[in-house]
């Protein structure tokens, strides 16, 4: 049995929605999982499952009566169709979303600024099965449609997270690669209200590369992106970069253990951010929380329940996301086992 929450969005201290998936065993594919916070406790909320396998990875709420969750579903494993579900204050329902023809696709993250403006990002694998492309979809209050996005890599491209501050300002992050033997590179794409374009971002680990998995923007001149990268060996480190309205720059962050990675980040303003992830100390996996105070990142002690890395059998049961590349941290664990 497994239960996993991959995304959360809060509109107040007494209202949050968290999404993910759960499964009982190999004979019962993953199903969507949504939990809500009412100020005193978390409760499971019924959510639809359009396929025999259905998973949710990201959620964005603008009010107590408007939330959008994204992921993937299918009648085979792994699920290969985009999935969008919406909350109207009383129930979750599936909203039709496009899929690139002849491909397997997934939506990893979503950001909404109103009931009529949402952006979801992810990736898809083209029919030949050898190339992954970025995928961006937008919501206008009536329908979801595919937006034109860029894929600078020749073999692998994926967007993992998106943050919008308005209908004309969004930042999406992920990674790309050209050639199977070359390392992943950080990828940032921005929306100005009419087109998406690639924004140059430095790669902090040239020998091993890096990839972004989370982003949070508080304005058009302040964004933070986090992720992980490999130094070319079995060791991997956290990656953090900041946007000042003109360029992205590397900001040093802590990397405890043999490998470390940050999966998500949330900023209240330019001097207050919290990033979360995990690290491997050579024996156990541990939770990792880092905070930004406007000057530096620091590790924040948190309650943790260390666990051993997943076995090969449990790894096979874990969700496989079309268009997504294994993170450097996962590769590092696999190399040690």
Residue pairs with C-beta under 8 A, 6 or more apart in sequence:
1 22
1 23
1 24
1 25
2 22
2 23
2 314
2 317
3 20
3 21
3 22
3 33
4 20
4 21
4 22
4 33
5 18
5 19
5 20
5 33
5 35
6 19
6 20
6 21
6 56
6 57
6 58
7 18
7 19
7 20
7 56
7 57
7 58
7 59
7 69
7 109
7 264
8 16
8 17
8 18
8 19
8 59
9 16
9 17
9 59
9 60
9 61
9 67
10 16
10 17
10 37
10 61
11 61
11 62
11 63
11 64
12 64
13 39
14 37
14 38
14 39
15 36
15 37
15 38
15 39
15 61
15 64
16 36
16 37
16 61
17 34
17 35
17 36
17 37
17 45
17 59
17 61
17 67
17 69
17 87
18 34
18 35
18 36
18 37
18 42
18 59
19 32
19 33
19 34
19 35
19 47
19 56
19 57
19 58
19 59
19 69
19 71
20 32
20 33
20 55
20 56
20 57
21 30
21 31
21 32
21 33
21 54
21 55
21 56
21 71
21 319
22 30
22 31
22 33
23 29
23 30
23 31
23 317
26 317
29 52
29 53
29 77
30 53
30 54
30 55
30 79
30 319
31 49
31 53
31 54
32 47
32 48
32 49
32 54
32 55
32 56
32 69
32 71
32 83
32 85
33 44
33 47
33 56
34 44
34 45
34 46
34 47
34 56
34 69
34 92
35 42
35 43
35 44
35 45
36 42
36 43
36 45
45 92
46 91
46 92
47 56
47 69
47 85
47 92
48 54
48 85
48 92
48 93
48 94
49 73
50 73
50 83
50 94
51 73
51 74
51 75
51 79
51 81
52 74
52 75
52 76
53 73
53 74
53 75
53 76
53 77
53 78
53 79
54 71
54 72
54 73
54 79
54 83
55 71
55 72
55 73
55 79
55 83
55 319
56 69
56 70
56 71
56 83
56 85
57 70
57 71
57 72
57 106
57 107
57 108
57 109
57 321
58 69
58 70
58 71
58 107
58 108
58 109
58 110
58 120
58 161
59 67
59 68
59 69
59 70
59 110
60 67
60 68
60 110
60 111
60 112
60 118
61 67
61 68
61 87
61 112
62 112
62 113
62 114
62 115
64 89
65 87
65 88
65 89
66 86
66 87
66 88
66 89
66 112
66 115
67 86
67 87
68 84
68 85
68 86
68 87
68 95
68 110
68 112
68 118
68 120
68 139
69 84
69 85
69 86
69 87
69 92
69 110
70 82
70 83
70 84
70 85
70 97
70 107
70 108
70 109
70 110
70 120
70 122
71 83
71 106
71 107
72 78
72 79
72 80
72 81
72 82
72 83
72 105
72 106
72 107
72 321
72 322
73 79
73 81
73 83
74 80
74 81
77 320
78 104
78 319
78 320
78 321
78 322
79 106
79 319
80 103
80 104
80 105
80 106
80 322
81 99
81 104
81 105
82 97
82 98
82 99
82 105
82 106
82 107
82 120
82 122
82 135
82 137
83 94
83 97
83 107
84 94
84 95
84 96
84 97
84 107
84 120
84 144
85 92
85 93
85 94
85 95
86 92
86 93
86 95
95 144
96 143
96 144
97 107
97 120
97 137
97 144
98 137
98 144
98 145
98 146
99 105
99 124
100 124
100 126
100 133
100 135
100 146
102 126
102 127
103 124
103 125
103 126
103 127
103 322
104 124
104 125
104 322
104 323
105 122
105 123
105 124
105 125
105 135
105 322
105 323
106 122
106 123
106 124
106 135
106 321
106 322
106 323
106 324
107 120
107 121
107 122
107 135
107 137
108 121
108 122
108 123
108 158
108 159
108 160
108 161
108 321
108 324
109 120
109 121
109 122
109 159
109 160
109 161
109 162
109 172
110 118
110 119
110 120
110 121
110 162
111 118
111 119
111 162
111 163
111 164
111 170
112 118
112 119
112 139
112 164
113 164
113 165
113 166
113 167
114 167
115 141
116 139
116 140
116 141
117 138
117 139
117 140
117 141
117 164
117 167
118 138
118 139
119 136
119 137
119 138
119 139
119 147
119 162
119 164
119 170
119 172
119 191
120 136
120 137
120 138
120 139
120 144
120 162
121 134
121 135
121 136
121 137
121 149
121 159
121 160
121 161
121 162
121 172
121 174
122 134
122 135
122 158
122 159
122 321
122 323
122 324
123 132
123 133
123 134
123 135
123 157
123 158
123 159
123 174
123 321
123 322
123 323
123 324
124 132
124 133
124 135
124 322
124 323
125 131
125 132
125 133
125 322
125 323
126 132
126 133
130 155
131 154
131 155
131 156
132 151
132 155
132 156
132 157
132 158
132 322
132 323
132 324
132 325
133 149
133 151
133 157
133 323
134 149
134 150
134 151
134 157
134 158
134 159
134 172
134 174
134 187
134 189
135 146
135 149
135 159
135 323
136 146
136 147
136 148
136 149
136 159
136 162
136 172
136 189
136 196
137 144
137 145
137 146
137 147
138 144
138 145
138 147
147 196
148 195
148 196
149 159
149 172
149 189
149 196
150 189
150 196
150 197
150 198
151 157
151 176
152 176
152 178
152 187
152 198
153 176
153 177
153 178
153 185
154 177
154 178
154 179
155 177
155 178
155 179
155 180
156 175
156 176
156 177
156 184
156 325
157 174
157 175
157 176
157 177
157 187
157 323
158 174
158 175
158 176
158 187
158 323
158 324
158 325
159 172
159 173
159 174
159 187
159 189
160 173
160 174
160 175
160 211
160 212
160 213
160 214
160 227
160 324
161 172
161 173
161 174
161 212
161 213
161 214
161 215
161 264
162 170
162 171
162 172
162 173
162 215
163 170
163 171
163 215
163 216
163 217
163 223
164 170
164 171
164 191
164 217
165 217
165 218
165 219
165 220
166 220
167 193
168 191
168 192
168 193
169 190
169 191
169 192
169 193
169 217
169 220
170 190
170 191
171 188
171 189
171 190
171 191
171 199
171 215
171 217
171 223
171 225
171 243
172 188
172 189
172 190
172 191
172 196
172 215
173 186
173 187
173 188
173 189
173 212
173 213
173 214
173 215
173 225
173 227
174 187
174 211
174 212
174 213
175 184
175 185
175 186
175 187
175 209
175 210
175 211
175 212
175 227
175 325
176 184
176 185
176 187
177 183
177 184
177 185
177 209
177 325
182 209
183 205
183 207
183 208
183 209
183 210
183 229
183 230
183 232
184 209
184 210
184 211
184 229
184 325
184 328
185 203
185 209
185 210
185 211
186 201
186 202
186 203
186 209
186 210
186 211
186 212
186 225
186 227
186 239
186 241
187 198
187 201
187 211
187 212
188 198
188 199
188 200
188 201
188 212
188 225
188 243
188 248
189 196
189 197
189 198
189 199
190 196
190 197
190 199
199 248
200 247
200 248
201 212
201 225
201 241
201 248
202 241
202 248
202 249
202 250
203 209
203 210
203 229
204 210
204 229
204 237
204 239
204 241
204 250
205 229
205 230
205 231
205 232
205 237
205 239
207 231
207 232
208 229
208 230
208 231
208 232
208 233
208 236
208 328
209 229
209 230
209 328
210 227
210 228
210 229
210 230
210 239
210 328
211 227
211 228
211 229
211 239
211 325
211 327
211 328
212 225
212 226
212 227
212 239
212 241
213 226
213 227
213 228
213 261
213 262
213 263
213 264
213 327
214 225
214 226
214 227
214 262
214 263
214 264
214 265
214 275
215 223
215 224
215 225
215 226
215 265
216 223
216 224
216 265
216 266
216 267
216 273
217 223
217 224
217 243
217 267
218 267
218 268
218 269
218 270
220 245
221 243
221 244
221 245
222 242
222 243
222 244
222 245
222 267
222 269
222 270
223 242
223 243
224 240
224 241
224 242
224 243
224 265
224 267
224 273
224 275
224 292
225 239
225 240
225 241
225 242
225 243
225 248
225 265
226 238
226 239
226 240
226 253
226 262
226 263
226 264
226 265
226 275
226 277
227 238
227 239
227 261
227 262
227 263
227 327
228 236
228 237
228 238
228 239
228 259
228 260
228 261
228 262
228 277
228 327
228 328
228 329
229 236
229 237
229 239
229 328
230 236
230 237
230 328
230 331
230 332
231 237
234 258
234 259
234 332
234 335
234 336
235 258
235 259
235 332
236 255
236 259
236 260
236 261
236 327
236 328
236 329
236 331
236 332
237 255
237 259
237 260
238 253
238 254
238 255
238 260
238 261
238 262
238 275
238 277
238 288
238 290
239 250
239 253
239 262
240 250
240 251
240 252
240 253
240 262
240 275
240 290
240 297
241 248
241 249
241 250
241 251
242 248
242 249
242 251
251 292
251 297
252 296
252 297
253 262
253 275
253 290
253 297
254 260
254 290
254 297
254 298
254 299
255 279
256 279
256 281
256 288
256 299
257 279
257 280
257 281
257 282
257 286
258 279
258 280
258 281
258 282
258 332
258 336
259 279
259 280
259 328
259 329
259 332
259 333
260 277
260 278
260 279
260 280
260 288
260 329
261 277
261 278
261 279
261 288
261 327
261 328
261 329
262 275
262 276
262 277
262 288
262 290
263 276
263 277
263 278
264 275
264 276
264 277
265 273
265 274
265 275
265 276
266 273
266 274
267 273
267 274
267 292
270 294
271 292
271 293
271 294
272 291
272 292
272 293
272 294
273 291
273 292
274 289
274 290
274 291
274 292
274 300
275 289
275 290
275 291
275 292
275 297
276 287
276 288
276 289
276 290
277 288
277 290
278 285
278 286
278 287
278 288
278 329
279 285
279 286
279 288
280 286
280 309
280 329
280 332
280 333
280 336
281 306
282 336
283 308
284 306
284 307
284 308
285 306
285 307
285 308
285 309
285 333
286 304
286 306
287 302
287 304
287 305
288 299
289 299
289 300
289 302
290 297
290 298
290 299
290 300
291 297
291 298
291 300
309 333
309 336
309 337
310 318
310 333
311 337
312 337
315 334
